[in-house]
Amino acid sequence: MLNDEKLIEISRGVDNYLYKLMEDYEVTPLSLAAVLLARAMVLNKEVGSAEDFTKLLVSVVQNPPERNEKVH
């Protein structure tokens, strides 16, 4: 079961991996985000959760985190 501590641990692991990808492939955060978003869209389409994924994206756009607010 996911709890707050586990979500924070996962988030930190993802953050570290993203930084490593940016360094390894010498890409900007925006370029990496574009690749990741495209792959996430394909994954959700293939497993049948594209509609829910789209709702998630819309909710983030409608209520974005504050500029200095951490997402995790």
Distance bins in CASP14 RR format, pairs under 12 A and 6 or more apart:
PFRMAT RR
TARGET T0000
AUTHOR 0000-0000-0000
RMODE 2
METHOD distances of the structure
MODEL  1
1 7 0 0 0 0 0 1 0 0 0 0 0
2 8 0 0 0 0 0 1 0 0 0 0 0
2 9 0 0 0 0 1 0 0 0 0 0 0
2 10 1 0 0 1 0 0 0 0 0 0 0
2 11 0 0 0 0 0 1 0 0 0 0 0
3 9 0 0 0 0 1 0 0 0 0 0 0
3 10 0 0 0 0 0 1 0 0 0 0 0
4 10 0 0 0 0 0 1 0 0 0 0 0
4 11 0 0 0 0 0 1 0 0 0 0 0
4 72 0 0 0 0 1 0 0 0 0 0 0
5 11 0 0 0 0 0 1 0 0 0 0 0
5 12 0 0 0 0 0 1 0 0 0 0 0
5 72 0 0 0 0 0 1 0 0 0 0 0
6 12 0 0 0 0 0 1 0 0 0 0 0
6 13 0 0 0 0 0 1 0 0 0 0 0
6 72 0 0 0 0 0 1 0 0 0 0 0
7 13 0 0 0 0 0 1 0 0 0 0 0
7 14 0 0 0 0 0 1 0 0 0 0 0
7 70 0 0 0 0 0 1 0 0 0 0 0
7 71 0 0 0 0 0 1 0 0 0 0 0
7 72 1 0 0 1 0 0 0 0 0 0 0
8 14 0 0 0 0 0 1 0 0 0 0 0
8 15 0 0 0 0 0 1 0 0 0 0 0
8 70 0 0 0 0 1 0 0 0 0 0 0
8 71 0 0 0 0 0 1 0 0 0 0 0
8 72 1 0 1 0 0 0 0 0 0 0 0
9 15 0 0 0 0 0 1 0 0 0 0 0
9 16 0 0 0 0 0 1 0 0 0 0 0
9 72 0 0 0 0 1 0 0 0 0 0 0
10 16 0 0 0 0 0 1 0 0 0 0 0
10 17 0 0 0 0 0 1 0 0 0 0 0
10 71 0 0 0 0 0 1 0 0 0 0 0
10 72 0 0 0 0 1 0 0 0 0 0 0
11 17 0 0 0 0 0 1 0 0 0 0 0
11 18 0 0 0 0 0 1 0 0 0 0 0
11 70 0 0 0 0 1 0 0 0 0 0 0
11 71 1 0 0 1 0 0 0 0 0 0 0
11 72 1 1 0 0 0 0 0 0 0 0 0
12 18 0 0 0 0 0 1 0 0 0 0 0
12 19 0 0 0 0 0 1 0 0 0 0 0
12 70 0 0 0 0 0 1 0 0 0 0 0
12 71 0 0 0 0 0 1 0 0 0 0 0
12 72 1 0 0 1 0 0 0 0 0 0 0
13 19 0 0 0 0 1 0 0 0 0 0 0
13 20 0 0 0 0 1 0 0 0 0 0 0
13 72 0 0 0 0 1 0 0 0 0 0 0
14 20 0 0 0 0 0 1 0 0 0 0 0
14 21 0 0 0 0 0 1 0 0 0 0 0
14 32 0 0 0 0 0 1 0 0 0 0 0
14 36 0 0 0 0 1 0 0 0 0 0 0
14 71 0 0 0 0 0 1 0 0 0 0 0
14 72 0 0 0 0 1 0 0 0 0 0 0
15 21 0 0 0 0 0 1 0 0 0 0 0
15 22 0 0 0 0 0 1 0 0 0 0 0
15 29 0 0 0 0 0 1 0 0 0 0 0
15 32 0 0 0 0 0 1 0 0 0 0 0
15 70 0 0 0 0 1 0 0 0 0 0 0
15 71 0 0 0 0 1 0 0 0 0 0 0
15 72 1 0 0 1 0 0 0 0 0 0 0
16 22 0 0 0 0 0 1 0 0 0 0 0
16 23 0 0 0 0 0 1 0 0 0 0 0
17 23 0 0 0 0 0 1 0 0 0 0 0
17 24 0 0 0 0 0 1 0 0 0 0 0
17 32 0 0 0 0 0 1 0 0 0 0 0
17 36 0 0 0 0 0 1 0 0 0 0 0
18 24 0 0 0 0 0 1 0 0 0 0 0
18 25 0 0 0 0 0 1 0 0 0 0 0
18 27 0 0 0 0 0 1 0 0 0 0 0
18 28 0 0 0 0 0 1 0 0 0 0 0
18 29 1 0 0 1 0 0 0 0 0 0 0
18 31 0 0 0 0 0 1 0 0 0 0 0
18 32 1 0 0 1 0 0 0 0 0 0 0
18 33 0 0 0 0 1 0 0 0 0 0 0
18 35 0 0 0 0 0 1 0 0 0 0 0
18 36 1 0 0 1 0 0 0 0 0 0 0
18 71 0 0 0 0 0 1 0 0 0 0 0
19 25 0 0 0 0 0 1 0 0 0 0 0
19 27 0 0 0 0 0 1 0 0 0 0 0
19 29 0 0 0 0 1 0 0 0 0 0 0
19 32 0 0 0 0 1 0 0 0 0 0 0
20 26 0 0 0 0 0 1 0 0 0 0 0
20 27 0 0 0 0 0 1 0 0 0 0 0
20 32 0 0 0 0 0 1 0 0 0 0 0
21 27 1 0 0 1 0 0 0 0 0 0 0
21 28 0 0 0 0 0 1 0 0 0 0 0
21 29 0 0 0 0 0 1 0 0 0 0 0
21 31 0 0 0 0 0 1 0 0 0 0 0
21 32 1 0 1 0 0 0 0 0 0 0 0
21 33 0 0 0 0 0 1 0 0 0 0 0
21 35 0 0 0 0 1 0 0 0 0 0 0
21 36 0 0 0 0 1 0 0 0 0 0 0
21 39 0 0 0 0 0 1 0 0 0 0 0
22 28 1 0 0 1 0 0 0 0 0 0 0
22 29 1 0 0 1 0 0 0 0 0 0 0
22 30 0 0 0 0 0 1 0 0 0 0 0
22 31 0 0 0 0 1 0 0 0 0 0 0
22 32 1 0 1 0 0 0 0 0 0 0 0
22 33 0 0 0 0 0 1 0 0 0 0 0
22 35 0 0 0 0 0 1 0 0 0 0 0
22 36 0 0 0 0 0 1 0 0 0 0 0
23 29 0 0 0 0 0 1 0 0 0 0 0
23 32 0 0 0 0 0 1 0 0 0 0 0
24 32 0 0 0 0 0 1 0 0 0 0 0
25 31 0 0 0 0 1 0 0 0 0 0 0
25 32 1 0 0 1 0 0 0 0 0 0 0
25 35 0 0 0 0 1 0 0 0 0 0 0
25 36 0 0 0 0 0 1 0 0 0 0 0
26 32 0 0 0 0 0 1 0 0 0 0 0
27 33 0 0 0 0 1 0 0 0 0 0 0
27 34 0 0 0 0 1 0 0 0 0 0 0
27 35 1 0 0 1 0 0 0 0 0 0 0
27 36 0 0 0 0 0 1 0 0 0 0 0
28 34 0 0 0 0 1 0 0 0 0 0 0
28 35 0 0 0 0 0 1 0 0 0 0 0
29 35 0 0 0 0 0 1 0 0 0 0 0
29 36 0 0 0 0 0 1 0 0 0 0 0
30 36 0 0 0 0 0 1 0 0 0 0 0
30 37 0 0 0 0 0 1 0 0 0 0 0
31 37 0 0 0 0 0 1 0 0 0 0 0
31 38 0 0 0 0 0 1 0 0 0 0 0
32 38 0 0 0 0 0 1 0 0 0 0 0
32 39 0 0 0 0 0 1 0 0 0 0 0
33 39 0 0 0 0 0 1 0 0 0 0 0
33 40 0 0 0 0 0 1 0 0 0 0 0
34 40 0 0 0 0 0 1 0 0 0 0 0
34 41 0 0 0 0 0 1 0 0 0 0 0
35 41 0 0 0 0 0 1 0 0 0 0 0
35 42 0 0 0 0 0 1 0 0 0 0 0
36 42 0 0 0 0 0 1 0 0 0 0 0
36 43 0 0 0 0 0 1 0 0 0 0 0
37 43 0 0 0 0 0 1 0 0 0 0 0
37 44 0 0 0 0 0 1 0 0 0 0 0
37 53 0 0 0 0 0 1 0 0 0 0 0
37 54 0 0 0 0 0 1 0 0 0 0 0
37 56 0 0 0 0 0 1 0 0 0 0 0
37 57 0 0 0 0 1 0 0 0 0 0 0
37 60 0 0 0 0 0 1 0 0 0 0 0
38 44 0 0 0 0 0 1 0 0 0 0 0
38 45 0 0 0 0 0 1 0 0 0 0 0
39 45 0 0 0 0 0 1 0 0 0 0 0
39 46 0 0 0 0 0 1 0 0 0 0 0
39 53 0 0 0 0 0 1 0 0 0 0 0
40 46 0 0 0 0 0 1 0 0 0 0 0
40 47 0 0 0 0 0 1 0 0 0 0 0
40 49 0 0 0 0 0 1 0 0 0 0 0
40 50 0 0 0 0 0 1 0 0 0 0 0
40 52 0 0 0 0 0 1 0 0 0 0 0
40 53 1 0 0 1 0 0 0 0 0 0 0
40 54 0 0 0 0 0 1 0 0 0 0 0
40 56 0 0 0 0 1 0 0 0 0 0 0
40 57 0 0 0 0 1 0 0 0 0 0 0
41 47 0 0 0 0 0 1 0 0 0 0 0
41 48 0 0 0 0 0 1 0 0 0 0 0
41 49 0 0 0 0 0 1 0 0 0 0 0
41 50 1 0 0 1 0 0 0 0 0 0 0
41 51 0 0 0 0 0 1 0 0 0 0 0
41 52 0 0 0 0 0 1 0 0 0 0 0
41 53 1 0 0 1 0 0 0 0 0 0 0
41 54 0 0 0 0 1 0 0 0 0 0 0
41 56 0 0 0 0 0 1 0 0 0 0 0
41 57 0 0 0 0 1 0 0 0 0 0 0
42 48 0 0 0 0 0 1 0 0 0 0 0
42 49 0 0 0 0 0 1 0 0 0 0 0
42 50 0 0 0 0 1 0 0 0 0 0 0
42 53 0 0 0 0 0 1 0 0 0 0 0
43 49 0 0 0 0 1 0 0 0 0 0 0
43 50 0 0 0 0 1 0 0 0 0 0 0
43 53 0 0 0 0 1 0 0 0 0 0 0
44 50 1 0 1 0 0 0 0 0 0 0 0
44 51 0 0 0 0 1 0 0 0 0 0 0
44 52 1 0 0 1 0 0 0 0 0 0 0
44 53 1 1 0 0 0 0 0 0 0 0 0
44 54 0 0 0 0 1 0 0 0 0 0 0
44 55 0 0 0 0 0 1 0 0 0 0 0
44 56 0 0 0 0 1 0 0 0 0 0 0
44 57 0 0 0 0 1 0 0 0 0 0 0
45 51 0 0 0 0 1 0 0 0 0 0 0
45 52 0 0 0 0 0 1 0 0 0 0 0
45 53 0 0 0 0 1 0 0 0 0 0 0
45 54 0 0 0 0 1 0 0 0 0 0 0
46 53 0 0 0 0 0 1 0 0 0 0 0
47 53 0 0 0 0 1 0 0 0 0 0 0
48 54 0 0 0 0 0 1 0 0 0 0 0
49 55 0 0 0 0 1 0 0 0 0 0 0
49 56 0 0 0 0 1 0 0 0 0 0 0
50 56 0 0 0 0 0 1 0 0 0 0 0
50 57 0 0 0 0 0 1 0 0 0 0 0
51 57 0 0 0 0 0 1 0 0 0 0 0
51 58 0 0 0 0 0 1 0 0 0 0 0
52 58 0 0 0 0 0 1 0 0 0 0 0
52 59 0 0 0 0 0 1 0 0 0 0 0
53 59 0 0 0 0 0 1 0 0 0 0 0
53 60 0 0 0 0 0 1 0 0 0 0 0
54 60 0 0 0 0 0 1 0 0 0 0 0
54 61 0 0 0 0 0 1 0 0 0 0 0
55 61 0 0 0 0 0 1 0 0 0 0 0
55 62 0 0 0 0 0 1 0 0 0 0 0
56 62 0 0 0 0 0 1 0 0 0 0 0
56 63 0 0 0 0 0 1 0 0 0 0 0
57 63 0 0 0 0 0 1 0 0 0 0 0
57 64 0 0 0 0 0 1 0 0 0 0 0
58 64 0 0 0 0 0 1 0 0 0 0 0
59 65 0 0 0 0 0 1 0 0 0 0 0
60 71 0 0 0 0 1 0 0 0 0 0 0
63 69 0 0 0 0 0 1 0 0 0 0 0
64 71 0 0 0 0 1 0 0 0 0 0 0
65 71 1 0 1 0 0 0 0 0 0 0 0
65 72 0 0 0 0 0 1 0 0 0 0 0
END
